[in-house]
Amino acid sequence: MITTDVKSARSFVSDDEYAEAFELAEKTYQQVKNQTGAGSEWLGWQRILKEPNDAELEELTSHAERIREDADIFIVCGIGGSYTGAMAVIKALNPYFKNNGPEILYAGHHMSGKYLKQLMEYLQTPKEDGELKSVYLNGISKSGSTLETALAFRTIRAWMHEVYEDAADRIIATTGKEGGVMNKIVAEEGYQKYIIPDDVGGRFSVLTPVGLLPIAVAGIDIQTLYYGAVSEYEGREQDQETILEYAALRYALLKNGHALDVLTSFEPELIGFTAWIQQLLGESEGKEGKGMFPAMAGYSTDLHSIGQIIQEGRRNLIETILVAKKPISDFKVQETQGEDIDQLGYLSGRSFHQINKSALDGTVEAHTEGGVPVLKIIIEELNAQQLGKLIYFYELFTAVYVYMLDVNPFNQPGVEGYKKAMYKLLGKDV
Ligand SMILES: O=P(O)(O)OC[C@H]1O[C@](O)(CO)[C@@H](O)[C@@H]1O
């Protein structure tokens, strides 16, 4: 099970504030459990763990294996919840510098013409042996009509149809059961389609084909990931304490003036995960003038930039640090040879994990002393099973905590604002 260390944060909340918040968390936990809260028709992210679809997991795994055998490049084309979950898990578990399998590229997550042009040039550049690269494309959009994704999907698949006779077998669409432009394209072109269940919203969809196909293509065992989430789901049915404590604390901190949550980790691999949590919390809690702004950061890198404002700026922020307990690497500092010219002799032979851990512990101490409540969310080690657990932990936490704010965690009406204004400027009939 996922554990937490909230000693620092607890010292910023009075006993009364905590007791009141905890009582409220107990009530909203029941709303999630009994499906009585606003938007309860969107609790499919629990349903899919209660009734795992093993046949779909197997199909996705074997489809991904076929792609891995043939592909040089696999493009994940989606935005928001249609790509952050896959990216989070892939970045967390794949090597930094060389994939074990096809290169995973992302598209459809913004509207940079420069990026798309350079992506197309890269796809078109032949391999060292002069052969055309073998490209696969996964268009992912629940609504099937998000502009960023639709534009990239149009561009890439048009080129694929020009160069590959079997383009239709290389293009996969992951979308809602019916409706939306992507479904029309699938009907016309005969692409393989995976369905995003109606009762699972975009930011809760990583454990559906949205995240599972790209993650499997990246060579990650999706059964282990999925069943990690299932075990967290089953465990949380018995033991709600950690979730209630975390929800109560974040709520009490929000109420006593904390407006911003710096989501971070000392493991660069987990930065993608902070992006996933950022969307999950931000789109769920930021409504009706409420919510804490979730801001991702990467440590220790960003301690050398925003570390200053965290330590000494306006005292209205909290910090959430994702921690992996077991060392991720045994890489050590070289032994000092002869004179200690670079003055690193005191670290000679010590592991980078140990040094990084001291940076973590030192940061918690310094930030707490500086007036920043710190919460540590702890996984045992960085592997697929633990990440599956972390996914469900955060989904459940989000639902319980956001209900405390008395808003619907599962809609995102505010995102429509920019879309309407943009479409008007672009002259689209809406
Ligand atoms: O999968 P879709 O429908 O393209 O949406 C992508 C993302 O865009 C949003 O709908 C916001 O516009 C997110 O909630 C969602 O994750």
The ligand as an SDF file (V2000), in Angstrom:
LIG
                    3D

 16 16  0  0  0  0  0  0  0  0999 V2000
   -9.5670   13.0080  -24.7880 O   0  0  0  0  0  0  0  0  0  0  0  0
  -10.0430   14.3190  -25.2440 P   0  0  0  0  0  0  0  0  0  0  0  0
  -11.5140   14.3970  -25.3880 O   0  0  0  0  0  0  0  0  0  0  0  0
   -9.3380   14.7500  -26.5160 O   0  0  0  0  0  0  0  0  0  0  0  0
   -9.6950   15.3990  -24.1420 O   0  0  0  0  0  0  0  0  0  0  0  0
   -8.3830   15.6360  -23.7500 C   0  0  0  0  0  0  0  0  0  0  0  0
   -8.3180   16.4840  -22.5230 C   0  0  0  0  0  0  0  0  0  0  0  0
   -8.9960   17.6920  -22.7600 O   0  0  0  0  0  0  0  0  0  0  0  0
   -9.8750   18.0110  -21.6900 C   0  0  0  0  0  0  0  0  0  0  0  0
  -11.1390   17.5890  -22.0230 O   0  0  0  0  0  0  0  0  0  0  0  0
   -9.9510   19.4390  -21.4210 C   0  0  0  0  0  0  0  0  0  0  0  0
  -10.3080   20.0970  -22.5710 O   0  0  0  0  0  0  0  0  0  0  0  0
   -9.3390   17.1390  -20.5660 C   0  0  0  0  0  0  0  0  0  0  0  0
  -10.2510   16.9410  -19.5510 O   0  0  0  0  0  0  0  0  0  0  0  0
   -8.9900   15.9070  -21.3090 C   0  0  0  0  0  0  0  0  0  0  0  0
   -8.1580   15.0640  -20.5760 O   0  0  0  0  0  0  0  0  0  0  0  0
  1  2  2  0
  2  3  1  0
  2  4  1  0
  2  5  1  0
  5  6  1  0
  6  7  1  0
  7  8  1  0
  7 15  1  0
  8  9  1  0
  9 10  1  0
  9 11  1  0
  9 13  1  0
 11 12  1  0
 13 14  1  0
 13 15  1  0
 15 16  1  0
M  END
$$$$
